[in-house]
Amino acid sequence: MDFAAASQWINGFLSSVGAAVFVPIIMIIMGLIVRMKPKDAISAGILLGVAFTGMSMLISYMGNIIQPVGEAMLKNLGIDLPILDGGWTTMAAIAWSWPYAILMFPLMIIVNIIMLVGNKTDTFNADLWNVWGKIFTAVGVVGLTGNVLLAFVIAAIQIVFELKTADLFKDEIYELTGIPGVTCTHKMVFLSAIYYPIDKLLRKIPALNHKADAEALHDKIGIFAENHVLGFILGCLFGLLGGYDPGALLTLGIQCAMCLTLFPVISKYFMEALSPISEAVSDYMHGKFEGRTLVVGLDWPFLGGSNEIWITIILSIPLTVLYAFILPDNKILPFAGIVNIALVVPAYLVTKGNLPRMIILSVIGIPIFLLVGTAFAPFVSQLALSTGAVAKDALGASGLISNSSIDGPWFTYAFSQFLDCMNGNFIPLGMLIVWLAGYFYMYRDMKKVAAKKAESEATEPAAE
């Protein structure tokens, strides 16, 4: 088999259909395997595609109206940053250009099956679309060491961590979304290993340790917490910061109001599509794995109905611009990644939707994205040019491109570059140690909390 040609074909196919087609196909096949009626499986799969498309359209629309604001703010501040922000699509194009990319599919499936059979995970990862995230980590290892085998070993370790993290947050995700039988296997959740210890400290502050989600905010400030009103206020604020004239400012306000109003609406379609599939998978797997409740691992968009996520994302935009200006070692101009979902989703899960703590964690997290994006720029630029993912004349005078919103930036940089210590660069190795320490602290602490909760629920009937 010509692996390079196969990988190129897969890249072309995925680029032409996207997650809105690829993921529903996987879910329909899964539904048929677990003996759903064909009409029910197909209906649920198509509705899931509708939900993905609706969420993608809203995010794209939001990006199109918000990015010019960030650009105007940067221009008003007179910022000149040489590294072009190519967004996640540049990273994906580089990943799929790797000759061995096709082998990541069987690796991901085999590791998942081994862990399921060995009772090491309760998650079946159906998010094959984001296999490119593992490929990019592997490409980073190859770029540094030239060792393909080692690259697949590191990718396998990432797959294991994705499954274990999905297991860790599955109950919390159900509490937050109300969607049964699903969890998130996206590597953006890896930033929770950095956020969690910080959030534990924030919980010790009385003012921050109470219910403070969008619903609680609504109870306190009434109409000003309504999605459409809050969106309008935030949109007008950003128009003001961007130097917009009154007409453009009010238009931006209405556009932002529309986005915040429709995100929860689209999220309901994820619930409607995923519920019958997840229930069928659960029933089928219960017969195969008696005594265990298995869940389906998915990409992040089914979490997109959270108002807290979008409020924090919008508030993070001027903060990102400010950091880009004042952060001494930052050289990347945040543009394509300025609507940074990977910054906020792990904060949402760690805080259980506590808006003030989400904002604080995002303030802490923004520099991580900018600095990792800057550090990756020489490596990414070389790969982008060598693979043809980006034309040389598109890179500008600096010849550098990267991404200001790399998913799981701390993990990605540390795990793909830690062997650079052999060349005298110990920063990635230090980041690896910090991430592992944060992850195992989070894992142990969340397991303890879950055990106490289960024990409390078990004793409640007896107490009655």
Kinemage of the C-alpha trace (Angstrom):
@kinemage 1
@onewidth
@group {chain A} dominant
@subgroup {mainchain}
@vectorlist {calphas} color= white
{ca met a 1} P 0.000 0.000 0.000
{ca asp a 2} L 1.176 3.529 -0.815
{ca phe a 3} L 0.647 5.113 2.583
{ca ala a 4} L 1.364 8.628 1.324
{ca ala a 5} L -1.272 8.313 -1.407
{ca ala a 6} L -3.791 6.796 1.019
{ca ser a 7} L -3.193 9.546 3.533
{ca gln a 8} L -3.604 12.161 0.792
{ca trp a 9} L -6.896 10.576 -0.286
{ca ile a 10} L -8.185 10.565 3.301
{ca asn a 11} L -7.177 14.187 3.703
{ca gly a 12} L -9.065 15.100 0.554
{ca phe a 13} L -12.144 13.144 1.613
{ca leu a 14} L -12.265 14.605 5.118
{ca ser a 15} L -11.645 18.096 3.798
{ca ser a 16} L -14.501 17.726 1.339
{ca val a 17} L -17.076 16.370 3.813
{ca gly a 18} L -15.952 17.585 7.249
{ca ala a 19} L -17.155 16.459 10.664
{ca ala a 20} L -20.785 17.225 9.790
{ca val a 21} L -20.801 14.249 7.375
{ca phe a 22} L -18.024 12.017 8.691
{ca val a 23} L -19.212 11.816 12.317
{ca pro a 24} L -22.888 11.079 11.442
{ca ile a 25} L -21.727 8.287 9.106
{ca ile a 26} L -19.772 6.741 11.985
{ca met a 27} L -22.763 7.129 14.308
{ca ile a 28} L -25.186 5.556 11.801
{ca ile a 29} L -22.843 2.587 11.374
{ca met a 30} L -22.536 2.315 15.135
{ca gly a 31} L -26.321 2.460 15.508
{ca leu a 32} L -26.775 -0.385 13.018
{ca ile a 33} L -24.099 -2.449 14.750
{ca val a 34} L -25.925 -2.118 18.085
{ca arg a 35} L -29.168 -3.179 16.357
{ca met a 36} L -31.006 0.103 16.072
{ca lys a 37} L -33.762 0.107 13.470
{ca pro a 38} L -32.232 1.439 10.219
{ca lys a 39} L -34.767 4.275 10.002
{ca asp a 40} L -33.982 5.360 13.572
{ca ala a 41} L -30.214 5.160 13.076
{ca ile a 42} L -30.354 7.101 9.808
{ca ser a 43} L -32.719 9.706 11.254
{ca ala a 44} L -30.514 10.232 14.310
{ca gly a 45} L -27.376 10.403 12.155
{ca ile a 46} L -28.825 13.008 9.800
{ca leu a 47} L -30.084 15.088 12.722
{ca leu a 48} L -26.608 14.910 14.241
{ca gly a 49} L -25.225 16.216 10.936
{ca val a 50} L -27.763 19.042 11.098
{ca ala a 51} L -26.613 19.881 14.626
{ca phe a 52} L -22.925 19.841 13.630
{ca thr a 53} L -23.647 22.001 10.594
{ca gly a 54} L -25.728 24.470 12.580
{ca met a 55} L -23.054 24.797 15.258
{ca ser a 56} L -20.321 25.118 12.632
{ca met a 57} L -22.253 27.826 10.771
{ca leu a 58} L -22.814 29.792 13.983
{ca ile a 59} L -19.163 29.521 15.014
{ca ser a 60} L -18.050 30.540 11.522
{ca tyr a 61} L -20.469 33.452 11.514
{ca met a 62} L -19.312 34.507 14.970
{ca gly a 63} L -15.684 34.282 13.874
{ca asn a 64} L -16.396 36.398 10.784
{ca ile a 65} L -17.950 39.197 12.829
{ca ile a 66} L -15.526 39.026 15.766
{ca gln a 67} L -12.197 38.642 13.933
{ca pro a 68} L -12.404 42.120 12.328
{ca val a 69} L -12.971 43.564 15.802
{ca gly a 70} L -9.809 41.925 17.090
{ca glu a 71} L -7.930 43.077 14.007
{ca ala a 72} L -9.164 46.655 14.488
{ca met a 73} L -8.142 46.567 18.156
{ca leu a 74} L -4.670 45.345 17.194
{ca lys a 75} L -4.382 48.088 14.579
{ca asn a 76} L -5.529 50.712 17.079
{ca leu a 77} L -2.820 49.530 19.472
{ca gly a 78} L -0.182 49.626 16.735
{ca ile a 79} L 0.874 45.994 17.237
{ca asp a 80} L 3.314 44.422 14.781
{ca leu a 81} L 3.668 40.672 15.352
{ca pro a 82} L 5.486 38.652 12.647
{ca ile a 83} L 3.976 35.147 13.028
{ca leu a 84} L 0.835 34.537 10.958
{ca asp a 85} L -2.022 32.726 12.729
{ca gly a 86} L -3.178 29.995 10.355
{ca gly a 87} L -5.719 28.443 12.729
{ca trp a 88} L -6.394 24.746 13.234
{ca thr a 89} L -6.822 24.088 9.511
{ca thr a 90} L -3.096 24.639 8.931
{ca met a 91} L -2.277 22.117 11.668
{ca ala a 92} L -4.711 19.586 10.177
{ca ala a 93} L -3.302 20.026 6.664
{ca ile a 94} L 0.208 19.399 7.977
{ca ala a 95} L -0.974 16.337 9.925
{ca trp a 96} L -2.685 14.727 6.925
{ca ser a 97} L 0.347 15.346 4.728
{ca trp a 98} L 2.388 12.891 6.814
{ca pro a 99} L 2.910 9.668 4.807
{ca tyr a 100} L 1.993 7.427 7.777
{ca ala a 101} L -1.171 9.347 8.757
{ca ile a 102} L -3.493 6.539 7.638
{ca leu a 103} L -2.034 4.198 10.287
{ca met a 104} L -3.372 6.366 13.101
{ca phe a 105} L -6.925 5.120 12.491
{ca pro a 106} L -6.206 1.455 13.298
{ca leu a 107} L -3.928 2.458 16.180
{ca met a 108} L -6.696 4.522 17.752
{ca ile a 109} L -9.292 1.761 17.334
{ca ile a 110} L -6.994 -1.027 18.565
{ca val a 111} L -5.928 0.885 21.693
{ca asn a 112} L -9.585 1.667 22.438
{ca ile a 113} L -10.674 -1.980 22.029
{ca ile a 114} L -7.809 -3.256 24.196
{ca met a 115} L -8.736 -0.813 26.958
{ca leu a 116} L -12.435 -1.685 26.711
{ca val a 117} L -11.793 -5.424 26.888
{ca gly a 118} L -9.265 -4.932 29.698
{ca asn a 119} L -11.786 -2.815 31.647
{ca lys a 120} L -9.428 0.181 31.577
{ca thr a 121} L -11.981 2.532 30.026
{ca asp a 122} L -15.743 2.883 29.718
{ca thr a 123} L -15.495 5.103 26.625
{ca phe a 124} L -15.893 4.058 23.013
{ca asn a 125} L -14.298 6.898 21.045
{ca ala a 126} L -16.393 7.611 17.963
{ca asp a 127} L -14.579 10.885 17.272
{ca leu a 128} L -12.469 9.512 14.422
{ca trp a 129} L -12.646 12.931 12.766
{ca asn a 130} L -10.149 14.360 15.260
{ca val a 131} L -7.606 11.597 14.727
{ca trp a 132} L -5.534 14.336 13.090
{ca gly a 133} L -4.748 15.665 16.598
{ca lys a 134} L -2.845 12.449 17.332
{ca ile a 135} L -1.189 12.630 13.931
{ca phe a 136} L 0.034 16.174 14.588
{ca thr a 137} L 1.618 15.102 17.891
{ca ala a 138} L 3.315 12.224 16.054
{ca val a 139} L 4.546 14.568 13.329
{ca gly a 140} L 6.034 16.780 16.041
{ca val a 141} L 7.936 13.809 17.460
{ca val a 142} L 9.205 12.787 14.014
{ca gly a 143} L 10.237 16.342 13.243
{ca leu a 144} L 12.384 16.392 16.369
{ca thr a 145} L 13.724 12.818 16.512
{ca gly a 146} L 13.189 11.322 13.059
{ca asn a 147} L 11.861 8.190 14.790
{ca val a 148} L 8.509 7.029 13.362
{ca leu a 149} L 8.067 4.178 15.871
{ca leu a 150} L 8.550 6.544 18.809
{ca ala a 151} L 6.017 8.911 17.227
{ca phe a 152} L 3.357 6.186 17.245
{ca val a 153} L 4.202 5.265 20.848
{ca ile a 154} L 3.659 8.891 21.933
{ca ala a 155} L 0.430 9.011 19.905
{ca ala a 156} L -0.769 5.812 21.625
{ca ile a 157} L -0.077 7.414 25.001
{ca gln a 158} L -2.168 10.414 23.923
{ca ile a 159} L -5.023 8.076 22.949
{ca val a 160} L -4.898 6.457 26.399
{ca phe a 161} L -4.994 9.847 28.131
{ca glu a 162} L -7.934 10.938 25.957
{ca leu a 163} L -9.946 7.874 26.973
{ca lys a 164} L -9.081 8.168 30.667
{ca thr a 165} L -9.920 11.880 30.671
{ca ala a 166} L -13.229 11.168 28.939
{ca asp a 167} L -14.010 8.619 31.657
{ca leu a 168} L -13.112 11.150 34.327
{ca phe a 169} L -15.514 13.833 33.090
{ca lys a 170} L -18.384 11.669 31.800
{ca asp a 171} L -20.668 12.076 34.851
{ca glu a 172} L -20.009 15.794 35.037
{ca ile a 173} L -20.736 16.189 31.335
{ca tyr a 174} L -24.075 14.454 31.824
{ca glu a 175} L -24.900 16.803 34.713
{ca leu a 176} L -23.981 19.845 32.634
{ca thr a 177} L -25.640 18.863 29.342
{ca gly a 178} L -28.378 16.419 30.263
{ca ile a 179} L -27.336 14.247 27.293
{ca pro a 180} L -27.020 10.614 28.429
{ca gly a 181} L -24.300 8.198 27.408
{ca val a 182} L -21.794 10.635 25.890
{ca thr a 183} L -18.507 12.221 26.887
{ca cys a 184} L -15.806 14.349 25.258
{ca thr a 185} L -12.625 12.735 23.891
{ca his a 186} L -11.172 15.893 22.355
{ca lys a 187} L -7.621 16.689 23.455
{ca met a 188} L -8.579 20.290 24.264
{ca val a 189} L -9.779 18.878 27.597
{ca phe a 190} L -6.105 18.154 28.476
{ca leu a 191} L -5.723 21.772 29.604
{ca ser a 192} L -7.864 20.775 32.593
{ca ala a 193} L -4.696 19.272 34.134
{ca ile a 194} L -3.326 22.813 34.407
{ca tyr a 195} L -6.645 24.454 35.289
{ca tyr a 196} L -7.782 21.989 37.961
{ca pro a 197} L -5.187 22.692 40.694
{ca ile a 198} L -5.688 26.422 40.170
{ca asp a 199} L -9.450 26.045 40.372
{ca lys a 200} L -9.074 24.122 43.637
{ca leu a 201} L -7.393 27.207 45.071
{ca leu a 202} L -10.061 29.515 43.656
{ca arg a 203} L -12.778 27.434 45.337
{ca lys a 204} L -11.295 28.402 48.704
{ca ile a 205} L -12.316 32.017 48.059
{ca pro a 206} L -15.879 32.340 49.465
{ca ala a 207} L -17.002 34.813 46.794
{ca leu a 208} L -16.050 32.327 44.062
{ca asn a 209} L -17.297 29.140 45.701
{ca his a 210} L -21.022 29.312 45.017
{ca lys a 211} L -23.351 28.708 42.084
{ca ala a 212} L -22.463 31.327 39.486
{ca asp a 213} L -23.517 29.974 36.107
{ca ala a 214} L -25.559 31.944 33.572
{ca glu a 215} L -28.822 30.874 35.247
{ca ala a 216} L -27.663 32.156 38.637
{ca leu a 217} L -26.513 35.356 36.939
{ca his a 218} L -29.993 35.753 35.492
{ca asp a 219} L -31.551 35.521 38.940
{ca lys a 220} L -29.347 38.385 40.149
{ca ile a 221} L -29.381 40.860 37.278
{ca gly a 222} L -32.566 39.886 35.455
{ca ile a 223} L -32.949 41.050 31.857
{ca phe a 224} L -29.243 41.881 31.546
{ca ala a 225} L -28.451 38.144 31.733
{ca glu a 226} L -30.896 37.204 28.971
{ca asn a 227} L -28.938 35.674 26.101
{ca his a 228} L -30.027 38.191 23.514
{ca val a 229} L -29.600 41.206 25.807
{ca leu a 230} L -26.197 40.088 27.077
{ca gly a 231} L -25.068 39.327 23.521
{ca phe a 232} L -26.176 42.769 22.396
{ca ile a 233} L -24.309 44.481 25.252
{ca leu a 234} L -21.115 42.494 24.604
{ca gly a 235} L -21.327 43.123 20.852
{ca cys a 236} L -21.692 46.865 21.357
{ca leu a 237} L -18.795 46.834 23.815
{ca phe a 238} L -16.521 45.145 21.278
{ca gly a 239} L -17.658 47.518 18.573
{ca leu a 240} L -16.665 50.369 20.852
{ca leu a 241} L -13.238 48.815 21.511
{ca gly a 242} L -12.765 48.279 17.780
{ca gly a 243} L -13.532 51.908 16.992
{ca tyr a 244} L -16.724 51.129 15.043
{ca asp a 245} L -19.118 53.897 14.030
{ca pro a 246} L -22.577 53.881 15.715
{ca gly a 247} L -24.321 52.002 12.902
{ca ala a 248} L -21.677 49.253 12.697
{ca leu a 249} L -21.552 49.084 16.498
{ca leu a 250} L -25.303 48.472 16.827
{ca thr a 251} L -25.215 45.944 13.984
{ca leu a 252} L -22.456 44.018 15.754
{ca gly a 253} L -24.583 44.102 18.919
{ca ile a 254} L -27.528 42.467 17.133
{ca gln a 255} L -25.260 39.907 15.458
{ca cys a 256} L -23.743 38.867 18.798
{ca ala a 257} L -27.233 38.748 20.321
{ca met a 258} L -28.285 36.351 17.556
{ca cys a 259} L -25.291 34.075 18.199
{ca leu a 260} L -25.864 33.807 21.948
{ca thr a 261} L -29.579 33.221 21.380
{ca leu a 262} L -29.145 30.403 18.853
{ca phe a 263} L -26.265 28.430 20.443
{ca pro a 264} L -28.558 26.798 23.061
{ca val a 265} L -31.166 26.114 20.358
{ca ile a 266} L -28.663 24.205 18.214
{ca ser a 267} L -27.470 22.297 21.279
{ca lys a 268} L -30.950 20.797 21.708
{ca tyr a 269} L -30.563 19.024 18.367
{ca phe a 270} L -27.389 17.335 19.624
{ca met a 271} L -29.411 16.002 22.544
{ca glu a 272} L -32.235 14.846 20.288
{ca ala a 273} L -29.840 13.091 17.901
{ca leu a 274} L -27.458 11.567 20.433
{ca ser a 275} L -29.939 10.287 23.021
{ca pro a 276} L -31.364 7.345 20.972
{ca ile a 277} L -27.904 6.331 19.699
{ca ser a 278} L -26.274 6.507 23.130
{ca glu a 279} L -29.127 4.543 24.698
{ca ala a 280} L -28.861 1.833 22.012
{ca val a 281} L -25.084 1.644 22.473
{ca ser a 282} L -25.514 1.448 26.245
{ca asp a 283} L -28.075 -1.367 26.006
{ca tyr a 284} L -25.955 -3.319 23.528
{ca met a 285} L -22.719 -2.887 25.458
{ca his a 286} L -24.441 -3.831 28.711
{ca gly a 287} L -25.035 -7.259 27.225
{ca lys a 288} L -21.441 -7.534 26.032
{ca phe a 289} L -19.860 -5.979 29.126
{ca glu a 290} L -22.165 -7.041 31.930
{ca gly a 291} L -22.213 -4.707 34.908
{ca arg a 292} L -20.624 -1.811 33.016
{ca thr a 293} L -22.140 1.365 31.630
{ca leu a 294} L -20.266 2.453 28.519
{ca val a 295} L -20.377 5.902 26.940
{ca val a 296} L -19.627 7.287 23.473
{ca gly a 297} L -16.735 9.729 23.074
{ca leu a 298} L -17.434 12.719 20.822
{ca asp a 299} L -16.015 16.035 19.649
{ca trp a 300} L -16.772 19.107 21.793
{ca pro a 301} L -19.723 20.771 19.889
{ca phe a 302} L -22.441 18.953 21.859
{ca leu a 303} L -21.281 21.110 24.801
{ca gly a 304} L -21.983 24.235 22.749
{ca gly a 305} L -25.359 24.937 24.331
{ca ser a 306} L -23.631 26.384 27.377
{ca asn a 307} L -24.074 30.143 27.663
{ca glu a 308} L -21.080 30.215 30.003
{ca ile a 309} L -18.778 28.944 27.252
{ca trp a 310} L -19.746 31.650 24.781
{ca ile a 311} L -19.787 34.503 27.288
{ca thr a 312} L -16.259 33.555 28.361
{ca ile a 313} L -15.072 33.160 24.758
{ca ile a 314} L -16.325 36.624 23.843
{ca leu a 315} L -14.743 38.172 26.943
{ca ser a 316} L -11.451 36.413 26.159
{ca ile a 317} L -11.063 38.192 22.812
{ca pro a 318} L -9.970 41.630 24.112
{ca leu a 319} L -7.856 39.859 26.739
{ca thr a 320} L -6.099 37.880 23.984
{ca val a 321} L -5.390 41.099 22.099
{ca leu a 322} L -4.046 42.706 25.276
{ca tyr a 323} L -1.792 39.724 26.011
{ca ala a 324} L -0.521 39.715 22.420
{ca phe a 325} L 0.552 43.302 22.987
{ca ile a 326} L 2.148 43.040 26.453
{ca leu a 327} L 3.499 39.465 26.578
{ca pro a 328} L 7.267 39.869 26.072
{ca asp a 329} L 7.951 36.557 24.319
{ca asn a 330} L 4.822 36.483 22.165
{ca lys a 331} L 5.411 36.870 18.437
{ca ile a 332} L 2.138 35.519 17.022
{ca leu a 333} L -0.650 37.769 15.760
{ca pro a 334} L -3.886 36.151 17.034
{ca phe a 335} L -6.361 36.146 14.190
{ca ala a 336} L -7.693 32.825 12.865
{ca gly a 337} L -7.745 31.419 16.412
{ca ile a 338} L -9.048 34.477 18.217
{ca val a 339} L -12.402 32.753 18.914
{ca asn a 340} L -10.607 30.257 21.132
{ca ile a 341} L -12.882 27.375 22.075
{ca ala a 342} L -9.961 25.247 23.314
{ca leu a 343} L -9.252 27.905 25.944
{ca val a 344} L -12.717 27.801 27.491
{ca val a 345} L -14.156 24.253 27.238
{ca pro a 346} L -11.720 22.753 29.806
{ca ala a 347} L -12.427 25.704 32.124
{ca tyr a 348} L -16.147 24.975 31.762
{ca leu a 349} L -15.670 21.333 32.761
{ca val a 350} L -13.273 22.036 35.641
{ca thr a 351} L -15.475 24.742 37.200
{ca lys a 352} L -18.797 23.055 36.336
{ca gly a 353} L -19.896 26.237 34.605
{ca asn a 354} L -18.884 28.723 37.308
{ca leu a 355} L -18.602 31.861 35.170
{ca pro a 356} L -16.272 33.983 37.355
{ca arg a 357} L -13.802 31.111 37.778
{ca met a 358} L -14.005 30.294 34.050
{ca ile a 359} L -13.002 33.872 33.262
{ca ile a 360} L -10.113 33.778 35.753
{ca leu a 361} L -8.835 30.470 34.336
{ca ser a 362} L -9.065 31.886 30.822
{ca val a 363} L -7.029 34.916 31.866
{ca ile a 364} L -4.385 32.465 33.104
{ca gly a 365} L -4.678 30.235 30.031
{ca ile a 366} L -4.353 32.788 27.220
{ca pro a 367} L -0.553 33.208 27.588
{ca ile a 368} L -0.121 29.433 27.298
{ca phe a 369} L -1.724 29.450 23.846
{ca leu a 370} L 0.240 32.458 22.612
{ca leu a 371} L 3.602 31.223 23.892
{ca val a 372} L 3.126 27.670 22.601
{ca gly a 373} L 1.975 29.067 19.250
{ca thr a 374} L 5.133 31.200 19.150
{ca ala a 375} L 7.390 28.285 20.150
{ca phe a 376} L 5.888 26.006 17.481
{ca ala a 377} L 6.194 28.578 14.668
{ca pro a 378} L 9.614 27.581 13.194
{ca phe a 379} L 8.684 23.882 13.233
{ca val a 380} L 5.158 24.425 11.852
{ca ser a 381} L 6.380 26.841 9.165
{ca gln a 382} L 9.007 24.400 7.923
{ca leu a 383} L 6.463 21.569 7.750
{ca ala a 384} L 3.823 23.772 6.115
{ca leu a 385} L 6.223 24.722 3.334
{ca ser a 386} L 7.727 21.239 2.876
{ca thr a 387} L 4.308 19.552 2.648
{ca gly a 388} L 2.751 22.229 0.500
{ca ala a 389} L 0.093 22.958 3.126
{ca val a 390} L 0.868 26.681 2.765
{ca ala a 391} L 2.413 28.578 -0.145
{ca lys a 392} L 5.606 30.502 0.630
{ca asp a 393} L 4.236 33.806 -0.640
{ca ala a 394} L 1.298 33.483 1.781
{ca leu a 395} L 3.512 33.663 4.852
{ca gly a 396} L 4.474 37.312 4.536
{ca ala a 397} L 7.851 38.870 5.234
{ca ser a 398} L 8.617 36.748 8.313
{ca gly a 399} L 7.967 33.433 6.582
{ca leu a 400} L 6.410 32.111 9.806
{ca ile a 401} L 2.999 30.568 10.473
{ca ser a 402} L 1.503 28.883 13.532
{ca asn a 403} L -1.766 28.672 15.486
{ca ser a 404} L -2.786 30.836 18.434
{ca ser a 405} L -5.379 28.289 19.597
{ca ile a 406} L -3.614 24.900 19.460
{ca asp a 407} L -5.819 22.281 21.135
{ca gly a 408} L -4.342 21.214 24.462
{ca pro a 409} L -1.309 23.462 23.905
{ca trp a 410} L 0.607 22.510 27.047
{ca phe a 411} L 0.196 18.782 26.384
{ca thr a 412} L 0.906 19.024 22.645
{ca tyr a 413} L 4.116 20.982 23.055
{ca ala a 414} L 5.385 18.983 26.048
{ca phe a 415} L 4.699 15.493 24.679
{ca ser a 416} L 5.916 16.170 21.143
{ca gln a 417} L 9.041 18.133 22.104
{ca phe a 418} L 10.245 16.852 25.515
{ca leu a 419} L 13.135 14.958 23.902
{ca asp a 420} L 14.547 18.311 22.835
{ca cys a 421} L 16.258 18.180 26.249
{ca met a 422} L 18.941 16.198 24.413
{ca asn a 423} L 19.646 19.399 22.494
{ca gly a 424} L 19.791 21.486 25.659
{ca asn a 425} L 16.165 22.728 25.653
{ca phe a 426} L 14.648 21.561 28.953
{ca ile a 427} L 11.479 23.690 28.793
{ca pro a 428} L 9.254 21.006 27.134
{ca leu a 429} L 10.505 18.370 29.610
{ca gly a 430} L 9.699 20.669 32.518
{ca met a 431} L 6.245 21.294 31.042
{ca leu a 432} L 5.750 17.527 30.696
{ca ile a 433} L 6.526 16.982 34.387
{ca val a 434} L 4.179 19.806 35.437
{ca trp a 435} L 1.378 18.483 33.220
{ca leu a 436} L 1.703 14.929 34.547
{ca ala a 437} L 1.725 16.201 38.142
{ca gly a 438} L -1.410 18.283 37.483
{ca tyr a 439} L -3.139 15.459 35.657
{ca phe a 440} L -2.604 12.802 38.324
{ca tyr a 441} L -3.576 15.261 41.059
{ca met a 442} L -6.796 16.048 39.162
{ca tyr a 443} L -7.468 12.365 38.462
{ca arg a 444} L -6.996 11.274 42.079
{ca asp a 445} L -8.982 14.186 43.496
{ca met a 446} L -11.934 13.764 41.120
{ca lys a 447} L -12.021 10.033 41.816
{ca lys a 448} L -12.168 10.736 45.561
{ca val a 449} L -15.013 13.212 45.089
{ca ala a 450} L -16.914 10.740 42.887
{ca ala a 451} L -16.425 7.934 45.445
{ca lys a 452} L -17.722 10.125 48.287
{ca lys a 453} L -20.723 11.140 46.203
{ca ala a 454} L -21.514 7.501 45.351
{ca glu a 455} L -21.184 6.510 49.010
{ca ser a 456} L -23.476 9.341 50.062
{ca glu a 457} L -26.110 8.398 47.490
{ca ala a 458} L -25.906 4.739 48.563
{ca thr a 459} L -26.603 5.587 52.205
{ca glu a 460} L -29.465 8.026 51.576
{ca pro a 461} L -32.251 5.393 51.311
{ca ala a 462} L -31.089 3.762 54.525
{ca ala a 463} L -31.156 7.125 56.297
{ca glu a 464} L -34.747 7.674 55.196
